[in-house]
Structures are given as structure tokens and as C-alpha cells.
Amino acid sequence: MKRVILAVGFIGLIVLGCSSDDDSTTEVVVDDAIEASSVIENYADLVLANYQAALVDAEAMNVAIQTFVATPTEENFEAAKEAWLTSRESYGPSEAFRFANGPIDTGDTEEIEGYLNSWPLDEAYIDYVEGDVDAGIINNLADFPTLTKEILTGENGNGGEENVAIGYHAIEFLLWGQDLTAPSENLAGQRAYTDFVDGGTAANQDRRREYLAIVADLLTDHLQIIIDEWSGDYRSTFLALDEDEALDNIISSIAELSRSELAIERMAVALQNQDQEDEHSCFSDNTHRDIRLNLAGIVNVYTGAYGSVGGNSLQDLIEEADADLATELDALLATAVADIDATLDPFDLAIVDGESSVEGAKVQTAVQALVAFGDKLLEAKVALGIN
């Protein structure tokens, strides 16, 4: 694209020519086209930086959990929970890289997303639940006399997608337990740290400690696999893609997260069912952060910025191709951010009375805003000449 600059008389440092008449108008053509390749490369840098940040926080959580397992005190238990909450802050935005035909959910590593972030989770698949003290792998010594990384990874999703054995939400359940309180009580799960103490409040305390230690360690293993791909083989593959294909992947990814996964699966379904069990992080009551962080990931990809990474962005490319569309997208995204921020914290309080309530209506408004942005973003493919 060419940006045409009209100037009268003197034009600073970019004068390419002028007439003999000092009052004449000179047309200066500046070739400042945004290269699609620079947008694509900046995206690759952004993805890697986000996953690296997620790994740093996951490793810190692993240290906190291993400390608790070695010395299961209440203080160490609370530190482990705080570390889990912190780890979600850096992982949440990385959900914007899903649905992009990348290593998180396609190819030889397609199962990694399920190893990291599968939900919803059937609590009874892992540990005891209300009404069944013998439930779960932890309490099933007959079928699982030993616990290993390989065994727990193999059991993830075995027999049904809700049979989640590992990942962030398995750790979350082990740390908080079931959330059996009413939303009005504004309390997360109330698992006691003594569930992990010999002679404490639940059977098989040693197995529960062992299970928790294994899944925390597995989380860092699986994040490292994704980082290795984005810093090595897959990065090379991605940068070698046809530019239209790479841009199509980027656009489709955040459009899908916005209009479907986040808006419908993670928000509208929970609102319709008015059930806190449908929350993304239902044990810790951290769903409000999940939602905001997922949207932050969309913003990061669209604007091409994360931490110290910044450069030519999808937003820039669309603005150059169709300024009106870019203005409309900017407004829709700003509306989505504002509408999400207006929803109640924690999320179970926002959905408990359905969309006919004041707070439920705010969630529905936010859902509609996310869908509107995602739908409009798909129009950018036409503007950019992507088939």
C-alpha cells in the first residue's frame, strides 16, 4: 500500500521534490506498506513469549506444590493455591493461540491442550467427592497400585472427555476440592490441607500427595513441549507458510475464541444452566479471571503486543487495507472489553439467577459483544484478499 502525503511548501525531511513556486502543493508518495511477513513473525514472537511466561509461573507453582507435599502445613497449602492462581494469569492469554492449526491442538502434539487445560472435570474420576469417599484414581489402589506420569497421562480423557486426570484443573480440584457452597456465600472450594496429612481428614493422604506432585510436574513438561515447538521446528514451519494461510490461521483463531469458545462454551452455557459446575475454574472461583485473560489474549494477538514483544500487527494490516473496517473492529473490541469488565466477580454470582437478572443480563451483553467482534473480524479476510 502507498500512503499519499500532501504538503504545502516545505515538507520536513521527507521532501522528494518541489516546484519553483514556494506556494505550490507537492505530492509526496511514501512507501510505508506493512509487510504481512512482519505481522506473522511478530505473532510468532508473541506466542513464544507468552508460553515462556506461562512456564515460568508453572515452574514456580510446581516448586510451591512440591514444598507443600514435602511439608504439608496450612501455610504451604495456601502458598500452593496462590501459586496456582498466579500461574493462570500467564496461561490465560495463551488460549488465543488455539484453533490456529498450531502445536497446541493439531499435529503430533495435538493432545497437549487436553493435557494442560481440559474441562469440565468429573471430580469423582480423581478423588473422593461428597457421598463417595472411595471415588477416584487416588482411592482405587486395586486398579492403580502405583501412580506415575505415564499412567496419569494415559488416563486423561480415558472413557470420556470429562475424565480429566491431569492439567491445571486437576491441580485446582486437588487444592480446593469441590465447591459445595451456595454462590451467595461467595466462597471457593473448602478442601482442608489435612486431606494431605497422614492421619488427617481423608484416606490415602500419601497417594493424594503423590498424585498432586506428579500432575504439577507434568504441567511443566507439557508446557515445555509447546515452547520447544515454537522456538524450533514449528516456528520454522509457521514462518514458511503461505502468508495468506498464516494470516488466515491467526484471524480464525481469535475469531473462534471470541465468538464461540469464550462467548458460548465458557459463558453462555453456564449462564443458561445457571450452574457453577459449568464454570471454567469452578473449584477456585477464578472463572472471572479466566474470561478476562482469554479476552486479553485476543487483544494481544490483534494489537501484536505482549510484554516486551511488539511490532506490526493484525490491527495495522487491517487498517491499511480497510480503514473503516479497522475502526469498526477497534470499537467492537473496546466494547467487548468494557462489557466483560462490567460482569460480576466471581462468575457464579453473575450467572446464578439467569439472564433475566441484572447481573445475568450483563453476562449476556458481554456474550453478544464477543460474538459481534468475532463475526466482524472474519470479514477482515476479504479485506486482506484471503480466500
Buried (B, 14 or more C-beta within 10 A) or exposed (E): EEEEBEBEEEBEEEEEEBEEEEEEEBEBEEEEEBEBEBBBBBBBBBBBBBBBBBBBBBBBBBBBBBBBBEEBEEEBBBBBBEBBBBBBBBBBBBBBBBBBBBBBBBBEBEBBBBBBBBBBBBBBBBBBBEEEEEBBBBBEEEEBEEBEEEBBBEBBBEEEEBBBBBBBBBBBBBBBBBBEBEBEEEEBBEBEBBBBBEEBEBBBBEBBBBBBBBBBBBBBBBBBBBBBBBBEEBBEEBBEBEBBBBBBBBBBBBBBBBBBBBBBBBBBBBBBEBBBBBBBBBBBBBBBBBBBBBBBBBBBBBBBBBEEBEBBBBBBBBBBBBEEBBEBBBEBBEBBBEBBBEBBBBBBBBBBBBBEBEBBBBBBBBBBBBBBBBEBBEBBBEBBEBE
